[in-house]
Amino acid sequence: MRLQDIMSTDIKTIEPGAGLEEARSLMRQNRIHHLLVFTGGEVVGVVSDRDLAQRTEVRDGVAGVMSEDLVTAGPQMTVRQAANLMRGRGIGCLAVVDGDRPVGILTTADLLELIGRGVERPIERSTRWTLRRRGPRDAGPSARHARRG
């Protein structure tokens, strides 16, 4: 399954100079937790509800609390790759871009919804063999020693 199959395509954006209350209101109205920060036709960051909860009004507005190191992914990336990327970076969303143009956003809520609906096909667990005729890798040391005797 690919990101284009589960991402949210209704992207909400905000300008870096907007106030924090405006960002909070936009999130509340749309029942979302992330906004892409957009200026001059370019995505420059992301602001989350956690960023806003930790701060009161600041002089720079959204620019003062947004994360500038936006992590992006292509629409053809697999859900597994995206989940591992998000988990590895400790982030709650990925901006899905096609070239330079944002086409969607993937959040942990999207991943949880996918899990809640159930996987469409079972994931096969492969058996990895360590050495020829020695058995599966998950056989513990006692199983390997028992065969030697």
LUMNUBA-286723 format. One record per residue (C-alpha): x, y, z; residue in three letters. Coordinates in nm, 3 decimals, padded with zeros to 5 digits. Example, Ala and Ser with C-alpha at 12.3 -4.5 7.8 and 13.67 -1.06 7.14 Angstrom:
2
ATOM       xx       yy       zz  residuo
ATOM   01.230  -00.450   00.780      ALA
ATOM   01.367  -00.106   00.714      SER
END
This chain:
149
ATOM       xx       yy       zz  residuo
ATOM   00.000   00.000   00.000      MET
ATOM   00.128   00.344  -00.096      ARG
ATOM   00.096   00.684   00.070      LEU
ATOM  -00.125   00.808  -00.212      GLN
ATOM  -00.381   00.547  -00.100      ASP
ATOM  -00.416   00.674   00.259      ILE
ATOM  -00.282   01.032   00.278      MET
ATOM  -00.506   01.330   00.344      SER
ATOM  -00.524   01.544   00.031      THR
ATOM  -00.707   01.834   00.192      ASP
ATOM  -00.394   02.018   00.302      ILE
ATOM  -00.440   02.313   00.536      LYS
ATOM  -00.171   02.580   00.526      THR
ATOM  -00.081   02.893   00.715      ILE
ATOM   00.159   03.182   00.660      GLU
ATOM   00.468   03.208   00.887      PRO
ATOM   00.360   03.554   01.006      GLY
ATOM   00.016   03.438   01.123      ALA
ATOM  -00.060   03.447   01.493      GLY
ATOM  -00.069   03.141   01.712      LEU
ATOM  -00.438   03.190   01.793      GLU
ATOM  -00.517   03.189   01.420      GLU
ATOM  -00.330   02.859   01.384      ALA
ATOM  -00.510   02.710   01.685      ARG
ATOM  -00.846   02.820   01.545      SER
ATOM  -00.772   02.672   01.202      LEU
ATOM  -00.676   02.340   01.360      MET
ATOM  -00.987   02.337   01.579      ARG
ATOM  -01.221   02.420   01.291      GLN
ATOM  -01.078   02.146   01.070      ASN
ATOM  -01.016   01.894   01.350      ARG
ATOM  -00.652   01.850   01.252      ILE
ATOM  -00.321   01.850   01.439      HIS
ATOM  -00.075   01.975   01.174      HIS
ATOM  -00.055   02.273   00.941      LEU
ATOM   00.197   02.317   00.662      LEU
ATOM   00.362   02.658   00.677      VAL
ATOM   00.352   02.800   00.326      PHE
ATOM   00.506   03.118   00.190      THR
ATOM   00.591   03.234  -00.160      GLY
ATOM   00.458   02.913  -00.313      GLY
ATOM   00.693   02.702  -00.103      GLU
ATOM   00.649   02.487   00.207      VAL
ATOM   00.891   02.618   00.470      VAL
ATOM   00.787   02.417   00.774      GLY
ATOM   00.515   02.251   00.977      VAL
ATOM   00.341   02.353   01.296      VAL
ATOM   00.168   02.100   01.520      SER
ATOM  -00.083   02.134   01.798      ASP
ATOM   00.196   02.034   02.039      ARG
ATOM   00.409   02.324   01.916      ASP
ATOM   00.118   02.557   01.987      LEU
ATOM   00.033   02.404   02.326      ALA
ATOM   00.384   02.467   02.455      GLN
ATOM   00.379   02.837   02.369      ARG
ATOM   00.167   03.143   02.426      THR
ATOM   00.170   03.428   02.175      GLU
ATOM   00.519   03.509   02.047      VAL
ATOM   00.633   03.807   01.846      ARG
ATOM   00.720   03.601   01.537      ASP
ATOM   00.386   03.418   01.534      GLY
ATOM   00.384   03.076   01.369      VAL
ATOM   00.742   03.125   01.243      ALA
ATOM   00.859   03.130   01.605      GLY
ATOM   00.722   02.784   01.689      VAL
ATOM   00.719   02.592   01.359      MET
ATOM   00.957   02.308   01.277      SER
ATOM   01.168   02.412   00.981      GLU
ATOM   01.317   02.070   00.917      ASP
ATOM   01.014   01.935   00.734      LEU
ATOM   01.036   01.568   00.641      VAL
ATOM   00.884   01.485   00.304      THR
ATOM   00.796   01.170   00.115      ALA
ATOM   00.675   01.085  -00.233      GLY
ATOM   00.325   00.951  -00.300      PRO
ATOM   00.471   00.617  -00.413      GLN
ATOM   00.648   00.550  -00.080      MET
ATOM   00.511   00.245   00.100      THR
ATOM   00.318   00.280   00.422      VAL
ATOM   00.578   00.067   00.599      ARG
ATOM   00.863   00.292   00.485      GLN
ATOM   00.671   00.601   00.594      ALA
ATOM   00.587   00.455   00.936      ALA
ATOM   00.952   00.364   00.993      ASN
ATOM   01.063   00.711   00.881      LEU
ATOM   00.819   00.879   01.118      MET
ATOM   00.911   00.648   01.406      ARG
ATOM   01.284   00.690   01.345      GLY
ATOM   01.260   01.069   01.339      ARG
ATOM   01.005   01.094   01.620      GLY
ATOM   00.764   01.301   01.412      ILE
ATOM   00.386   01.299   01.378      GLY
ATOM   00.348   01.381   01.009      CYS
ATOM   00.506   01.366   00.666      LEU
ATOM   00.442   01.617   00.392      ALA
ATOM   00.373   01.419   00.075      VAL
ATOM   00.522   01.600  -00.224      VAL
ATOM   00.529   01.533  -00.595      ASP
ATOM   00.839   01.712  -00.712      GLY
ATOM   00.822   02.043  -00.525      ASP
ATOM   00.442   02.053  -00.505      ARG
ATOM   00.272   01.933  -00.185      PRO
ATOM  -00.004   01.685  -00.270      VAL
ATOM  -00.095   01.552   00.073      GLY
ATOM  -00.005   01.495   00.433      ILE
ATOM   00.032   01.168   00.623      LEU
ATOM  -00.016   01.169   00.999      THR
ATOM  -00.003   00.910   01.271      THR
ATOM  -00.384   00.934   01.276      ALA
ATOM  -00.389   00.814   00.913      ASP
ATOM  -00.169   00.518   01.006      LEU
ATOM  -00.385   00.432   01.307      LEU
ATOM  -00.697   00.448   01.091      GLU
ATOM  -00.536   00.203   00.848      LEU
ATOM  -00.456  -00.037   01.133      ILE
ATOM  -00.808   00.001   01.272      GLY
ATOM  -00.965  -00.086   00.938      ARG
ATOM  -00.738  -00.389   00.909      GLY
ATOM  -00.475  -00.476   00.657      VAL
ATOM  -00.620  -00.579   00.320      GLU
ATOM  -00.383  -00.870   00.281      ARG
ATOM  -00.183  -01.063   00.540      PRO
ATOM   00.182  -00.986   00.586      ILE
ATOM   00.390  -01.297   00.535      GLU
ATOM   00.671  -01.358   00.778      ARG
ATOM   00.972  -01.496   00.603      SER
ATOM   01.191  -01.763   00.757      THR
ATOM   01.556  -01.666   00.748      ARG
ATOM   01.805  -01.947   00.740      TRP
ATOM   02.147  -01.892   00.893      THR
ATOM   02.362  -02.171   00.752      LEU
ATOM   02.286  -02.452   00.518      ARG
ATOM   02.091  -02.735   00.683      ARG
ATOM   02.116  -02.571   01.024      ARG
ATOM   01.755  -02.460   01.062      GLY
ATOM   01.578  -02.131   01.103      PRO
ATOM   01.751  -01.834   01.257      ARG
ATOM   01.506  -01.812   01.546      ASP
ATOM   01.609  -02.154   01.677      ALA
ATOM   01.789  -02.084   02.004      GLY
ATOM   02.135  -02.208   02.098      PRO
ATOM   01.993  -02.512   02.279      SER
ATOM   01.825  -02.630   01.957      ALA
ATOM   02.153  -02.599   01.763      ARG
ATOM   02.348  -02.791   02.028      HIS
ATOM   02.090  -03.068   02.043      ALA
ATOM   02.140  -03.145   01.673      ARG
ATOM   02.514  -03.183   01.707      ARG
ATOM   02.492  -03.471   01.957      GLY
END
